[in-house]
Amino acid sequence: MELSAETIGRFVAEGHIYDFKQNCPIGIPAHMHVCIKHNDRYLIFSTCSSQVTKSIQLAQKRGYNINTYPVIAPDESNCLSEHTYINCNQVWEMSEKEFGELYKEGKISDTKGGGQMDEKSMALIVNGIKLSTEIPDNIKELF
């Protein structure tokens, strides 16, 4: 029996890292994204990247608080291969159904090893979201 898109979307976990493929129309293609909130029927994702130096330069250039780009160290639970920043100045929302459809189409997949952010890393990400001047208040209020 094949699962429906809605059912697949319901299984998305906060803190879980997903690989958005090159052909994914949501988020930044060919990057990992962490689910930072699963609220009722929609999901909010933030982009991960190992280009830490570039992120620091971008934050400084745009005048962002550096804490809106928390850097997460690799460990056994997150399965990251190197230090990775999370961009807390930009998030993407999608419904459970949208996620499930993209997952079924192979445009989103689990990361190798099934990466999961720990509580400390999630606290850094939530803090970054709250500090961001780019994130609307209605999203900040979810945390």
C-alpha positions in Angstrom: 0.0 0.0 0.0 1.4 3.4 -1.0 1.2 6.2 1.5 -0.7 9.4 0.6 1.2 12.7 0.4 -0.6 14.0 3.4 0.4 10.9 5.5 4.0 11.3 4.5 3.9 15.0 5.5 2.5 14.1 8.9 5.7 12.1 9.7 8.0 15.1 9.2 9.8 15.7 12.5 11.1 19.0 13.9 14.8 19.1 13.8 15.1 16.5 11.0 17.3 17.4 8.1 16.1 16.8 4.6 17.9 17.0 1.3 16.1 19.3 -1.2 17.2 18.1 -4.6 18.2 20.3 -7.6 14.7 20.1 -9.1 12.9 21.1 -5.8 10.8 24.2 -6.4 10.7 25.2 -2.7 13.7 26.4 -0.7 17.2 26.5 -2.2 17.8 23.6 -4.6 20.6 21.2 -3.9 20.8 22.1 -0.2 19.9 20.5 3.1 17.0 22.0 5.0 16.1 21.5 8.6 12.4 21.3 9.7 12.3 24.0 12.3 8.5 23.8 13.0 5.7 21.4 12.3 2.6 23.3 13.2 -0.8 21.8 12.6 -0.8 21.1 8.9 2.2 23.1 7.6 6.0 22.9 7.9 8.7 25.5 8.1 12.2 24.8 6.8 15.5 26.7 7.0 18.5 26.2 4.7 21.7 24.5 5.9 25.1 25.0 4.2 28.7 24.2 5.0 29.9 27.5 3.5 30.4 29.0 6.9 32.9 31.7 5.9 30.6 33.0 3.2 27.7 33.1 5.6 29.7 35.2 8.1 30.7 37.6 5.3 27.1 37.8 4.1 25.8 38.5 7.6 28.3 41.3 8.1 27.7 42.8 4.6 23.9 42.9 5.3 24.2 44.0 8.8 22.6 40.9 10.3 23.1 39.7 13.8 25.7 36.9 13.5 23.5 34.8 15.7 21.0 34.5 12.9 23.5 32.2 11.2 24.2 29.6 14.0 26.9 27.2 13.2 26.3 23.6 14.1 29.2 21.1 14.7 28.9 17.7 13.1 28.0 14.8 15.5 26.5 11.3 15.4 22.9 12.5 15.6 22.9 15.2 12.9 25.1 13.2 10.5 26.7 16.4 9.2 30.1 15.9 7.6 31.4 19.4 8.5 30.5 22.5 10.4 27.3 23.8 8.9 25.4 27.1 9.3 21.6 27.5 9.4 20.2 30.6 7.7 17.6 31.9 10.2 16.9 35.0 8.0 14.9 33.1 5.4 12.4 30.3 5.9 10.1 28.4 3.6 6.6 27.2 4.5 4.8 24.3 2.9 1.8 22.1 3.7 2.2 18.5 4.8 0.6 17.6 1.4 3.1 19.7 -0.6 6.0 18.1 1.3 4.6 14.6 0.8 4.1 15.2 -3.0 7.7 16.5 -3.3 9.0 13.6 -1.3 7.1 11.1 -3.4 8.4 12.8 -6.6 12.0 12.4 -5.3 12.5 16.2 -5.1 13.0 15.9 -1.3 14.6 13.0 0.5 16.0 12.1 3.9 19.7 13.0 4.3 22.2 10.2 4.4 22.1 8.8 7.9 18.8 10.6 8.7 20.3 13.7 10.3 18.5 15.1 13.4 19.4 18.3 15.2 19.7 18.0 19.0 17.9 20.2 21.5 20.9 22.6 21.9 21.2 23.1 18.1 17.4 23.6 17.8 17.6 26.2 20.6 20.3 28.1 18.6 18.1 28.0 15.5 15.0 29.2 17.3 17.1 32.0 18.8 18.3 33.0 15.4 14.8 33.1 14.0 13.7 35.3 16.9 16.7 37.7 16.3 16.1 38.0 12.6 14.8 41.3 11.2 13.7 39.4 8.1 11.3 36.9 9.6 7.7 38.0 10.0 6.3 38.2 13.6 3.6 35.7 12.9 6.4 33.1 12.3 8.4 34.2 15.3 5.3 33.8 17.5 5.3 30.1 16.7 8.4 29.6 18.8 
